Amino acid sequence: GLAEASQRPGNFIGLHFFSPVDKMPLVEVIVARQTTRATLAQALDYVKAIGMTPIVVNDSRGFYTSRVFSTYVLEGLAMLAEGVAPALIENAGLLAGMPVGPLALIDEVSSELIHKVNQQTRADLGAAYIERPGEAVAERMVALGRIGRKAGQGFYDYPEGGR
């Protein structure tokens, strides 16, 4: 983990903010096995002092929210591959309490990023890697150049100068 590179692993702490910070109050407070209780307490006090909401996570691949995020968007892509209508996928996400549907969310972060994370995870895990439903759809969107809002097109079209 990240703390292994530290000369003082007991003082190691990570803070993972989300973008845009002004709209995303959640902060992952990342602890290692060696992180002391005092270090954790200081980090929690700091996150609360800046008006954010902390959750404590272990130093591991994806922490907590990235695992939830990837499951949400990849399951949306899997549903698309299974032939579920995009509008139904988006509305199911909203009805489940998510602020935006999985396809719109992918457009915001980019299919390209999803695909690169999948490739890096495959490289890092080697034979232990298990392909997840939906990965092929992200790869196809990249091949088509429909990588999301930053390219003007993804699952939705984004006219120049429009929203």
DOVEXKE-548529 format. One line per 3 residues: their letters; for each residue x, y, z of C-alpha. Coordinates in pm, whole numbers, plus 32768, in hexadecimal, padded with zeros to 4 digits. Layout:
N
a) X,Y,Z ~ ...
END
This chain:
163
gla) 8000,8000,8000 ~ 8053,816E,7FF7 ~ 80D4,8178,815F
eas) 81F2,808A,810A ~ 82AA,81A7,805E ~ 8296,827E,8198
qrp) 83AD,8297,8299 ~ 829A,82CE,839D ~ 8184,81D9,833D
gnf) 80CD,821A,8485 ~ 8093,837E,840D ~ 8018,8313,82B7
igl) 7EBB,8386,8259 ~ 7E1A,83C7,8109 ~ 7CFE,84B2,80B5
hff) 7C3C,846B,7F77 ~ 7B5E,858D,7F0C ~ 7A60,8576,7DF5
spv) 7A28,8660,7CD4 ~ 7993,875A,7CD2 ~ 79FC,878F,7E3C
dkm) 78FC,88A1,7E7C ~ 77DF,87B2,7E23 ~ 786C,866B,7EA9
plv) 788F,867A,8025 ~ 7909,8513,8050 ~ 7A7B,84DA,809F
evi) 7B18,8383,80B9 ~ 7C12,837D,81D9 ~ 7D0B,826F,8177
var) 7DBB,81B1,828B ~ 7ED1,80B2,827A ~ 7F0B,7F91,836C
qtt) 800E,8066,8422 ~ 7F42,81A9,8437 ~ 7F22,8212,85A2
rat) 7DD8,826E,8647 ~ 7E61,83CC,8687 ~ 7EAB,83FE,8515
laq) 7D4E,8385,84BA ~ 7CAF,846A,85BF ~ 7D6A,8599,8534
ald) 7CFC,8548,83D3 ~ 7B90,851D,843A ~ 7B9A,8666,84F9
yvk) 7C2E,8715,83C9 ~ 7B2A,868C,82D6 ~ 7A0F,86F1,83C0
aig) 7AAC,884B,83F6 ~ 7AA3,8891,8280 ~ 7934,8830,8276
mtp) 7958,86E3,81C8 ~ 78D7,8586,821C ~ 79E7,8485,8263
ivv) 79D8,830D,8233 ~ 7AFD,8235,82A0 ~ 7B80,813A,81A1
nds) 7CA8,804F,8192 ~ 7DC6,808A,80A1 ~ 7D5B,7F9D,7F8D
rgf) 7D09,7FA4,7E1B ~ 7BE9,808E,7DD9 ~ 7BAB,80E2,7F46
yts) 7A31,80DD,7F79 ~ 798B,81D8,7E95 ~ 7A4C,8177,7D5C
rvf) 79D8,8012,7D8C ~ 786F,8084,7DAF ~ 7896,8171,7C87
sty) 792A,8069,7BA2 ~ 781C,7F6E,7BFF ~ 770B,806E,7BBA
vle) 778B,80D8,7A65 ~ 77FA,7F7F,79F1 ~ 76AA,7EE9,7A4B
gla) 7604,7FFF,7982 ~ 76E1,7FA0,785C ~ 7693,7E2F,788E
mla) 7520,7E7D,7881 ~ 7558,7F3D,773E ~ 7610,7E11,76A9
egv) 74EB,7D36,7711 ~ 7402,7E11,7646 ~ 7360,7EE0,775A
apa) 72F0,8032,76D2 ~ 73DA,814F,773C ~ 72BC,821E,77CA
lie) 7258,80FC,78AC ~ 73C0,80D5,7923 ~ 73DB,8247,7974
nag) 728A,8251,7A24 ~ 72DB,8118,7AEF ~ 7412,81C8,7B75
lla) 7346,82FA,7BD2 ~ 7237,8228,7C76 ~ 7345,8177,7D42
gmp) 73A2,82CB,7DD1 ~ 74D2,831C,7D01 ~ 74EF,848B,7C9A
vgp) 752C,8433,7B2D ~ 7501,82FE,7A53 ~ 762C,821D,7A0D
lal) 764A,8275,789B ~ 7645,83EC,78DC ~ 7743,83B6,79F2
ide) 7829,82F9,7905 ~ 7811,841D,7812 ~ 7883,8508,7928
vss) 79B6,843C,7989 ~ 79F0,83AB,782B ~ 79DC,824B,779F
eli) 7B4D,8273,775B ~ 7B9A,828C,78CF ~ 7ABF,815D,791A
hkv) 7B75,8099,780B ~ 7CD1,8105,7886 ~ 7C7E,80A3,79EC
nqq) 7C06,7F4F,7971 ~ 7D47,7F1E,78A8 ~ 7E25,7F81,79CF
tra) 7D66,7EA0,7ABD ~ 7D8F,7D7E,79C9 ~ 7F06,7DC2,79B1
dlg) 7F2D,7DE1,7B2B ~ 7E67,7CA8,7B85 ~ 7EDA,7BC7,7A69
aay) 7E3E,7A6D,7A77 ~ 7D6B,7ACF,7BA4 ~ 7CB0,7BD3,7AD3
ier) 7B42,7B89,7A94 ~ 7AA0,7C52,797D ~ 7966,7D01,79F1
pge) 7823,7D2A,7930 ~ 781F,7E69,7866 ~ 7995,7E8C,7828
ava) 796D,7E36,76B6 ~ 786F,7F50,768E ~ 7964,8050,771D
erm) 7A71,7FCB,7633 ~ 7983,7FE9,7509 ~ 7928,8150,7563
val) 7A9B,81A8,7566 ~ 7ACC,8100,7413 ~ 79AA,81CD,7389
gri) 7A40,830F,7415 ~ 7907,8346,74E7 ~ 79C3,8373,762B
grk) 78DB,846D,76D1 ~ 7898,85DC,770A ~ 7A04,8644,76D6
agq) 79F0,85BE,7570 ~ 7895,864E,7530 ~ 77FD,84F6,7518
gfy) 77D8,83C0,75EB ~ 768F,831C,7640 ~ 7601,8479,760E
dyp) 765F,8586,7511 ~ 76E8,86CF,7597 ~ 76CB,87E6,7494
egg) 77E9,88DF,7494 ~ 7799,89F7,7585 ~ 766B,8935,7606
r) 7628,8875,7741
END
